Amino acid sequence: MGAASLLHGGDLAAARRLFPDAPEPFIDLSTGINPHSYPLPQLPSEIFARLPEPTALDRLTAAAAQAYGAPSPAHVVAAPGMQILLPLVAALIPPGRAAVLGPTYSEHVRVAALVGHRAKEVTDIGPLKAADLATIVNPNNPDGRTVGKDLLLALADELRSHGGLLVVDEAFMDVGPAGASLGDEVARGNIIVLRSFGKFFGLAGLRLGFALAPADLAARLNASLGPWPVAGPAIVIGEAALADCSWAEAMRESLGRGAVRLDEILTDAGLEVVGGTSLFRLVQMPAAVELFHHLGRAGILVRHFVQQPTRLRFGLPEREDGWNRLRMALAAFRS
Amino acid sequence: MGAASLLHGGDLAAARRLFPDAPEPFIDLSTGINPHSYPLPQLPSEIFARLPEPTALDRLTAAAAQAYGAPSPAHVVAAPGMQILLPLVAALIPPGRAAVLGPTYSEHVRVAALVGHRAKEVTDIGPLKAADLATIVNPNNPDGRTVGKDLLLALADELRSHGGLLVVDEAFMDVGPAGASLGDEVARGNIIVLRSFGKFFGLAGLRLGFALAPADLAARLNASLGPWPVAGPAIVIGEAALADCSWAEAMRESLGRGAVRLDEILTDAGLEVVGGTSLFRLVQMPAAVELFHHLGRAGILVRHFVQQPTRLRFGLPEREDGWNRLRMALAAFRS
């Protein structure tokens, strides 16, 4: 279908190559990144010029510990994006069996194999129990499935009995069920929670992510990342945004309304929404590939999954114009 | 001496704790970072908001290949700072003997040991030949010693005969001798060159660094870093700065004049300058600790080395006021 080059979301240049006659501006609905970014503060030039100071990094990890419910800043690892943490986390235990609850974000299996694990995707939680490295994306991408805290803690207990590590990718937990994060449980010893800053705060270009981990594993991750893991602008913006509870609360409500509106538009067009979070919705349909191309020709990029060919993921449009173009393009597909 | 907490340069908060009565503004001469930063372009908000696109990263690696003389962009790995590359590079070969030509940047030995090597600092180039991982900082930090290209290539040949890897840290090569970089030799197969963007361009807070490597090793490093290794602002600024040859040429001349001026001030004060580059100068003296404290109380932070207690490294002041305060503080120490 030519879309295999669109391995991840967000690649508008590839979309323009695939759909050279599409109207501009191209609308990118292919990611689960909040289109309503946290407002950027003034960034003094010394933030770019000087090496970030340890005390600034300390303030960032303190804000992250508070926002994500970690027991203390000693349980927080700040990194230039969550992605770069994946091989470091997977390498915390010797090569063994890695199991990822899927279908989900494809990088978990790729990276686990890269660091030497025998890695596979499994379709239910049972086979995770025997793994050395068990990974669950919660809420899951792209279907939004959530696994309850009790079930996760029981899984962690079972893993601990044979030295296994549980990794919970909470990249979309900012819009997940209240109280569902495992961030407050990482002192148990074999649980690592991964958090993405850029998705909910709409600042994916900043590259900022976190691991919440037992203190000894957090120290090992920090030792790998070295003394200046996060850029100056990401420290300043991250600290401000993570402490801004009122923005987060209002944004969660706003995104919730956006998701309802998106569901209405999708179902009005005869599509079946089978899951998602309030940052993205998942549609299942036999003609998913055809709709991907139809929307692409209309200048709207959605996410198609090579491994899940009957599914499309829709992010939220940023502006009214985007909502309208999506509604009209879907109507034209239907008719 | 209380300065052990100043493990790396650039930590003004630690300096203020150590010298609470120092006049402000504190002047930071403790790093080798250019105080005259590359002018920041306007950064559109979408650079922060969206995931960096693969084509943007391609443009950055192409600019880096050109600027650093790599055979092609396939030999370039872009990373969020050079530091984060150290463990990835050290882990390219199985745990063995790592030797670092020292005294030098302390992170090389720390990181080599971290990934499992038996790591030690050696004082001449001979013992490097038998190592599995041989690291040379060129020009060296803090003494500015340079190793000639012929010698490095002979060392690489000898290492290759038993599967050894040569890592050349060229963090300060932007102000090194013309033609001394090994960037154009990385296709030989066992040479990796590390480049820092932030030091010469005065943008250390941006976190941007590169490895120049054989194509197969570059691919392995890129696989570890994953699809979005560098932040949007770093891509945009890095691409522009690396392509700006006239800025670089003028800056090299200006820094050279600054280094001459700094030497004059230091020698006028009776100090002996024993090495450096035009981004920093190295002073050797029995009373190095006392001068560190004297300057600290005057609100001037220089770099003292716990492992090299008779040495101080001086960076270039940014403004006339800084030059004057340095000159006066040195005169007061002498009298």
Interface residues (C-beta under 8 A of the other chain):
Chain A: L7 H8 G9 G10 D11 L12 A13 A14 D28 T31 I33 P35 S37 L40 S45 E46 I47 F48 A49 R50 L51 P52 E53 P54 T55 P80 G81 Q83 I84 L86 P87 E107 V111 L114 G198 G202 L203 A204 G205 L206 R207 A223 S224 L225 G226 P227 W228 P229 V230 A231 G232 P233 A234 I237
Chain B: L7 H8 G9 G10 D11 L12 A13 A14 D28 T31 I33 P35 S37 L40 S45 E46 I47 F48 A49 R50 L51 P52 E53 P54 T55 P80 G81 Q83 I84 L86 P87 E107 V111 L114 G198 G202 L203 A204 G205 L206 R207 A223 S224 L225 G226 P227 W228 P229 V230 A231 G232 P233 A234 I237
